[in-house]
Amino acid sequence: MKYDIIIIGAGTAGAMTACRATQQGLSVALIDRKLKQNIGNKTCGDALAKYHMDFVKSKVGFDHPKGEELKQKITGLALYPPNKKSKIILHDQEGYVVDRLLFGQRLLNLAIDSGTELFSDYIFKDLIIKEKKIIGVKIKSKKTKESEEIFANVIIDASGANSIIRKKIPYFLQKCTENEISNVDMGYAYRKIINLDNSNQIEDIDLIQIYFDHKLARGGYAWVFPRGQKSINLGIGGMKIMTSDLHEKYNQFFVNFPELNNNTVIHEGGGVIPMRRPMNSFVTDNFAFVGDAAFQVNPLHGGGIGANLEAGIFLADTVIKANENNDFSEQSLWQYNIKYNNKIGCTHAALDIFRLYAYIMPNKVLNAVINRKIITENDVMSAGLTGALEMTAPEKLKKALKGMDIFKYMLKIRTMAKKMGRIKELYQNYPKESKEMPDWIEKINNIYHGLKEPYENIKNIK
Ligand SMILES: Cc1cc2nc3c(=O)[nH]c(=O)nc-3n(C[C@H](O)[C@H](O)[C@H](O)COP(=O)(O)OP(=O)(O)OC[C@H]3O[C@@H](n4cnc5c(N)ncnc54)[C@H](O)[C@@H]3O)c2cc1C
């Protein structure tokens, strides 16, 4: 059987790519190892910014969550330092906490109604390569144990953070893509969804609450995401190499929230998140990555749903154009790199630099920076939305960090802001052709030079 596109993985990224492509008349086979009724379910914080949904609705008609699917409307974020003595509140940050399964099922059904052929309960086994070209995939039915071969002009890896497909791309097609993710860039998070026995236990119900604590959530944070008055999503996450006993850390952190503890746990679990800048290139001949498989996640907070949805649209639009030109080469699919990185990748790249500096600051510095308002609401807003950090007055910084090896941190924060600006510019001026990539990658590598070393030697972190 031959299709225009085969997509492995029917999560948010794969289902959205399928939806857009079939709406525009392409034939799509969507493969997932889960049973149809379980597709979309995922251990997640379930939070999503509204502006992503505005874009998605305008392009494919996938509407904002409502009814049973909408667990909580969000109006902003509260960020807490380790000693919780103050908070930064970011207002006017509209978003949603959703029921992940219902959200995923609605998207999947839209893709199916638009013409996508779903192979649920099928597992990806291998790529089919002929004359140095990827032409199809081998899949196996979990029910019948039978293998099948299906073919397409473009194969898409939307199989998530642990993608096995990227390792299957032969070396001669690994042009500018990456087939590995470093330990420093892999996040791990553990969360519980809890039914609250008494309602009205949640303060600030319309705020996403983020708690920094680099003793317990090393290279990450703990979160409290309300899901209405009756349930809540509580979690903790950080860099995988620094978070061995996350379950225990969860218990230690949430012992301080007794009002949320004596309640019924509906679901608990953990999962990995690629917390890094986007992959150098998402495409090679006849092949593309999307979603977590492409590292399209906000590296600062690990949110990927919104970026994945938008990326799926950019990718489908690029394949539609490639189909018109009957050219599925790397260069023909390259536009997807440019579109994504111009809009989202540039901010994520800057926030990756922010992450590598911020997540190594000791708790006492985080306390000083937040409690003494060294970084203000506006600084965080502009860094989060645009990846640009305009630091507040340096004198304030000097005073706040008094007696704390001050120059070391001042210099670090200034260098960080500069590097954020530089990498953002590089991603905004992403190469027009793959032949410009070696030069671009060298510039990126220069920005990262030495930044990951302290994490690799984790004993240095106090
Ligand atoms: C604990 C945790 C909390 C998070 N919190 C948030 C949050 O609050 N907000 C947010 O925006 N993001 C959050 N994220 C990240 C978000 O969940 C991901 O970015 C997003 O789900 C990725 O979507 P995806 O479609 O790329 O991959 P996935 O959702 O992982 O989908 C991949 C699909 O591929 C299928 N698949 C995999 N391998 C195969 C195979 N070999 N054969 C066939 N099918 C296969 C899987 O069954 C799955 O359906 C969180 C992640 C974790 C782990």
The ligand as an ORCA input file, in Angstrom:
! r2SCAN-3c Opt
* xyz 0 1
  C       5.630     14.238     33.259
  C       5.467     15.142     32.064
  C       4.797     16.344     32.208
  C       4.601     17.174     31.092
  N       3.865     18.320     31.255
  C       3.573     19.074     30.168
  C       2.682     20.189     30.268
  O       2.125     20.490     31.328
  N       2.433     20.912     29.152
  C       2.992     20.598     27.935
  O       2.743     21.316     26.953
  N       3.818     19.539     27.818
  C       4.110     18.764     28.882
  N       4.913     17.662     28.742
  C       5.491     17.370     27.417
  C       4.424     16.831     26.475
  O       3.745     15.778     27.097
  C       5.090     16.370     25.178
  O       5.857     17.439     24.649
  C       4.075     15.938     24.122
  O       3.147     15.035     24.627
  C       4.826     15.284     22.960
  O       3.919     14.905     21.963
  P       4.413     13.954     20.790
  O       3.210     13.761     19.932
  O       5.641     14.477     20.194
  O       4.820     12.597     21.505
  P       3.956     11.599     22.401
  O       2.799     12.281     23.024
  O       4.925     10.906     23.285
  O       3.357     10.577     21.330
  C       4.153      9.605     20.707
  C       3.228      8.504     20.186
  O       4.033      7.565     19.459
  C       3.634      6.271     19.771
  N       4.794      5.388     19.560
  C       6.012      5.468     20.161
  N       6.836      4.498     19.713
  C       6.129      3.785     18.809
  C       6.425      2.648     18.012
  N       7.631      2.041     18.055
  N       5.463      2.161     17.182
  C       4.228      2.753     17.129
  N       3.902      3.835     17.873
  C       4.824      4.346     18.697
  C       3.189      6.339     21.235
  O       2.284      5.305     21.550
  C       2.557      7.722     21.308
  O       1.155      7.692     21.097
  C       5.131     16.811     29.825
  C       5.826     15.600     29.681
  C       5.982     14.769     30.780
  C       6.693     13.458     30.583
*
